């Protein structure tokens, strides 16, 4: 070259290691839906005793019924509005659903909370892969 000093941004050192914190956060967000789907399984008999026998299967069914189509919504939203904003909104939906399901005095509120959990948890799966 002509020996003139370089004026652009500094070149990153290829041997430098990326911090582990963003990777761990991304892994946690990606797995939150799967954990939420499986976490209530041991308590299904207690849910059946509390709200009526035969209803406990709906706790899982409602989650899965909301989880699958929600992925189709979060993907395009993350493309349009950015990954960070979508993940933060989805986590807020997930937390609201968790609080509703935990404090629900009626079974239909448990199901509504589980549906919100699924809606929020589905974003982690989609955005982490994007």
N, C-alpha and C positions, 0 to 999 in steps of 0.2 A: 504494500500500500504506500501511500505518500507520506506516512509518518505523522499525519495530523492527529490530534487527540480525539478520542471517541466522545461524542456528545449525547448518545442515547442512554437508555436505562442500563444499569449494570447487568451483566450476564450472570445468571444464577449458577452457583457451583453445583454441577451434577452429582457430586458425591455427598452433598448436604442431605440430611434425612428430614423428611416431613414430620411435623409434630404429631404425636399419637392422639391428642385430644380430639381433633376433628374426625378422625377415623372412628374413635370410640363412640362419639356422639352419633355419627351416621349409622353405625352398627346398632346402637340402642334404638334409634328412630325406626330403622328397618325391621327390628324384631318386636316392636311394641304391639303390633297387631296380632302376631302369633302368640305372644305371651298372654294377651288379653283373651284370645280365643280359648286357650287351654287352662288358664288359671282357675276359673270357677268349677272345673270338672269334679274335683274332690268334694265340693260342697253341694253338688246336685241333690243328694238325698236330703240334706237339711233344708234346701230350698223347697223340695217337694213336701216335706213335713210342714213347713211354715205357710206355704201358699196353697197347698192342695196337691194331692198325689196326681201324677200324670202330667203336671204342667212343667216340670223341671227340664224336659227336653226342649222346650221352647227357648230357654235361655241360650242354648247353643245354636238352634235353628235360626232364630232372629239375627244373631250375630253374623252367621255365615251368609244369610240372605241379604244383609246390608253391606257386608264386607266386599263381596264380589263386584257388584255394580259401582260401588264407590270408587274403585280403582279407575274406572273409565272416566270418572269426573275429575279426579285429582291430576291425572296425567296432563290433559289439555290446559287445566288451570295453571299448573306449574310451568308449562311452556309459555303461557301468556303473561303471567305475573311474577315469575321467578321462583326458584326453588325455596329460598329462605322464607319468603312471605307465606307461601303455601304450607310449609312445614309448621310454621308458628301458628297459623290459623287452625291447622289440623290438630295440633297438640292441644289447643284451647278447646276444640270440640271434644277431643278424647277425654280431657280432664273433666269437662262438664258432664259428659256421659258417665264417667266413673263416679263422680259425686252423686249424680242422680240415682244410679243403680245402688250405691252403697247406702243411701239414706231413704230409699223408697219404702213407703208404708203399704203400698199396694203392688200387686204383681205386674199390672200393666205398666207401672212406672219403672219397675226393674227391666222390663222388655224395652221400654223407650230408652233407658240409660244404656242398655247393651247395644241398641241400634246406633246411638250416638258414639259409643266407643268404637264400633266397627267403622263408622264413617270417618272418624278421625284416625284410627289405626291404619286404614287402607292407604292413606297418603304416604306413610313412612315406607311402605313396601314399594310404591311406585317411584317416589322421588329419590330414594336411595339408589335405585337402579338407573335412574336417568343421569 
